[in-house]
Amino acid sequence: MATVDTSLPAHPTGAAATLAASHASEHDLKLYGGWFCPFVQRAWIVLHEKDIPHQYIEINPYHKAPEFLALNPRGLVPTLAVPTASSNGKAAKPLYESSIICEYLDEAYGDDSAALLPRGKENVYERARCRLWIEHVGSKIVPAFYKFLQHTPEKDYTIEEARENFLGHIKAFVKEMGDGANGGPWFLGDRFSLVDVMLAPWAKRMFLIDHYKPGGVGIPTAGEDEGVWKRWGVWFDAITQRKSVLETWSDDEMYIAAYKRYAEDTTQSEVAKATRKGGRLP
Ligand SMILES: N[C@@H](CCC(=O)N[C@@H](CS)C(=O)NCC(=O)O)C(=O)O
């Protein structure tokens, strides 16, 4: 049973392999990641969006190597090793939790015009609103995604309930999006932000629900919420075609194989165990 997770292919493929290869040389800023991991993809997207020099190191987080646990006692990827001013990289400080890594990278690199969270006093409310919807992605949409994908006929909830729950959380998110009046597809309209980054990896993985679950994701195509779902479609098409998303993506069939363990609910990952128990995700 344990091998269901530790036997994952050891390297990215496709576009992500090309990107990883171009960031293989030694660098003080190191991202420890797993190609299959959506939380890693968040951090990888930010590194790529902001063109931040770094080293990408592929590891299997299910192996819990002592050197990995020394950096991140939670034993999860992404883990970032951040150079300290006084070090030559050896005494790098660790950082983990994808949303915290992303905010750190955004603040530490690039000027205001390239910021993925609006900066400055004049944007205090907008920044807080972004954090609110980032929190919604993490505490509502992502757990509902796993509950849906890990649904099996033995569960005490139906697949229809899982679908309704997932779509309900997406709908609440879409209703908060710019209405397109300022001309762009993103959460903030024409401005790409961390809110888009936070949901991107799961948007990219929604095809796995279509692949594995009867009835698929089931985005409504007509009905009273037609406008909401149209707006979702605009965002979805834009995010799944975004360069930084595509270039951190391995071949589709690798995800189909890797997520079989979720679809059959046999994985022992911390995320899956928490989903089964109905608890908070790690
Ligand atoms: N809350 C964490 C979650 C990270 C996470 O669960 N990563 C998974 C891979 S997708 C992992 O490292 N799993 C190892 C395990 O479950 O033992 C974050 O946002 O970074």
Ligand as a Chemical Component Dictionary entry (heavy atoms), coordinates in Angstrom:
data_LIG
# 
_chem_comp.id                   LIG 
_chem_comp.type                 NON-POLYMER 
_chem_comp.pdbx_formal_charge   0 
_chem_comp.three_letter_code    LIG 
# 
loop_
_chem_comp_atom.comp_id 
_chem_comp_atom.atom_id 
_chem_comp_atom.alt_atom_id 
_chem_comp_atom.type_symbol 
_chem_comp_atom.charge 
_chem_comp_atom.model_Cartn_x 
_chem_comp_atom.model_Cartn_y 
_chem_comp_atom.model_Cartn_z 
_chem_comp_atom.pdbx_ordinal 
LIG N1  N1  N 0 -0.355 22.962 2.807  1  
LIG C1  C1  C 0 0.756  22.494 2.014  2  
LIG C2  C2  C 0 0.397  21.199 1.314  3  
LIG C3  C3  C 0 1.548  20.594 0.536  4  
LIG C4  C4  C 0 1.327  19.107 0.221  5  
LIG O1  O1  O 0 0.402  18.457 0.722  6  
LIG N2  N2  N 0 2.214  18.531 -0.623 7  
LIG C5  C5  C 0 2.153  17.123 -0.912 8  
LIG C6  C6  C 0 2.409  16.790 -2.367 9  
LIG S1  S1  S 0 1.154  17.399 -3.428 10 
LIG C7  C7  C 0 3.207  16.381 -0.118 11 
LIG O2  O2  O 0 4.320  16.845 0.040  12 
LIG N3  N3  N 0 2.828  15.207 0.401  13 
LIG C8  C8  C 0 3.679  14.351 1.173  14 
LIG C9  C9  C 0 2.842  13.456 2.054  15 
LIG O3  O3  O 0 1.610  13.541 2.000  16 
LIG O4  O4  O 0 3.427  12.656 2.813  17 
LIG C10 C10 C 0 1.148  23.598 1.036  18 
LIG O5  O5  O 0 0.271  24.426 0.687  19 
LIG O6  O6  O 0 2.325  23.689 0.645  20 
# 
loop_
_chem_comp_bond.comp_id 
_chem_comp_bond.atom_id_1 
_chem_comp_bond.atom_id_2 
_chem_comp_bond.value_order 
_chem_comp_bond.pdbx_ordinal 
LIG N1  C1  SING 1  
LIG C1  C2  SING 2  
LIG C1  C10 SING 3  
LIG C2  C3  SING 4  
LIG C3  C4  SING 5  
LIG C4  O1  DOUB 6  
LIG C4  N2  SING 7  
LIG N2  C5  SING 8  
LIG C5  C6  SING 9  
LIG C5  C7  SING 10 
LIG C6  S1  SING 11 
LIG C7  O2  DOUB 12 
LIG C7  N3  SING 13 
LIG N3  C8  SING 14 
LIG C8  C9  SING 15 
LIG C9  O3  DOUB 16 
LIG C9  O4  SING 17 
LIG C10 O5  DOUB 18 
LIG C10 O6  SING 19 
# 
